[in-house]
Amino acid sequence: MEKEIHSMKPAGINSYGQSGGQGTVFNATKYMLEDGPGIRTVVFLKGCPLRCLWCSSPLCQTTEPSLVYLKYKCASCEACLPACPQQAFFLDKEGKIGRNFERCTNCGICTKVCPVGAREMRGSTMTVEEVLAKVEKDRIFYRRGSGGVTLSGGEILMQAAFATNILQRCWDKLIHTAIETCAFGGWEDLRAILTYTNLAFIDIKHSDPFLHKKLTGRSNRQILDNIRKAAAYCLELKRHLILRLAVVPGMNDSRENLRDIALLLKDLPGGWELNLLPYHKYGVSKYDWLGMEYKLVDVEPPSRDQLLEMVQYFESFGILCSLGGAEIRSVVA
């Protein structure tokens, strides 16, 4: 079964040298049943060039490890106040410890003196070999359920060489590979990553460059260009491509935007499909950990009926569209 994963040996990077030999990993989550077929290990890389208003992973936005404050754990013992070399901490009106973010350098010294674990560093530097060691521990589950490894983020193109090396190592071991990307980055970096990818999920945020920048901080011109190239390249290599649209009410769910997205996508080459994902608020608490403001607190998820209507609308353009996550039982590239 494992040998059926790859129908061709790709040409590309053949060494795992110092360039891309290590990177910053937020987490490696085991036994995941989404983000690809079967049971998967999802490796979340830190760093993202976008700042989507609805981002559910603010801890992955920066490339360096993040200092988080779990306020509900804080005992107000004040041990962190004298320990901080930048004097970035102070007592707030509630008697809890506040942080001056302009002074804080994320050095992590406060985490070592906190007796209750109210302060933690999230994310660490790992080598390709260390990531592979985690992956190898789960390999028995991949074989039984057609599972594998998914690289996510953050945005994997922020650490393109590191991501490529991980994927190539998995590919050489006949482990099924998948990626999740917003496609904002250099085409050659994305092309190298796709070379060792069985299944690619690429996000679409908005059709209009100006509104895309307003919602994410970046124009979508490079993203759309990369999607066109990725569709052609996936067709050439017989890879599976799924485009994802996170439907955020009031942000990107207008009929005009849906129409423009359909027109942009309908002529893409290959057997790709579109997957609609409902907006959610699962990451809101993480903003508080970082002392950040979540700006969409009043936005509610779309109803199932609204989403099903959107599916039918995209299907009217001849686009294969699904709802709530693509159910892929087996992907043979």
Stockholm file with secondary structure:
# STOCKHOLM 1.0

chainA/1-333         MEKEIHSMKPAGINSYGQSGGQGTVFNATKYMLEDGPGIRTVVFLKGCPLRCLWCSSPLCQTTEPSLVYLKYKCASCEACLPACPQQAFFLDKEGKIGRNFERCTNCGICTKVCPVGAREMRGSTMTVEEVLAKVEKDRIFYRRGSGGVTLSGGEILMQAAFATNILQRCWDKLIHTAIETCAFGGWEDLRAILTYTNLAFIDIKHSDPFLHKKLTGRSNRQILDNIRKAAAYCLELKRHLILRLAVVPGMNDSRENLRDIALLLKDLPGGWELNLLPYHKYGVSKYDWLGMEYKLVDVEPPSRDQLLEMVQYFESFGILCSLGGAEIRSVVA
#=GR chainA/1-333 SS CGGGGCSSCCCSCCCCCSTTSEEEEEEEEEEECSSSSSSEEEEEECCCSCCCTTCSCGGGSSSSCEEEECGGGCCCCCTHHHHCTTCCEEECTTSSEEECTTTCCCCCHHHHHCTTCCEEEECEEEEHHHHHHHHHHTHHHHHHHTCEEEEESSCGGGGHHHHHHHHHHHHHTTCEEEEEECCCSCHHHHHHHHHTCSEEEEEECCSCHHHHHHHHSSCSHHHHHHHHHHHHHHHHHTCEEEEEEEECTTTTCCHHHHHHHHHHHTTCCSSCEEEEEECCCTTHHHHHHTTCCCTTTTCCCCCHHHHHHHHHHHHTTTCCEEESSCCCSCCCC
#=GC SS_cons         CGGGGCSSCCCSCCCCCSTTSEEEEEEEEEEECSSSSSSEEEEEECCCSCCCTTCSCGGGSSSSCEEEECGGGCCCCCTHHHHCTTCCEEECTTSSEEECTTTCCCCCHHHHHCTTCCEEEECEEEEHHHHHHHHHHTHHHHHHHTCEEEEESSCGGGGHHHHHHHHHHHHHTTCEEEEEECCCSCHHHHHHHHHTCSEEEEEECCSCHHHHHHHHSSCSHHHHHHHHHHHHHHHHHTCEEEEEEEECTTTTCCHHHHHHHHHHHTTCCSSCEEEEEECCCTTHHHHHHTTCCCTTTTCCCCCHHHHHHHHHHHHTTTCCEEESSCCCSCCCC
//
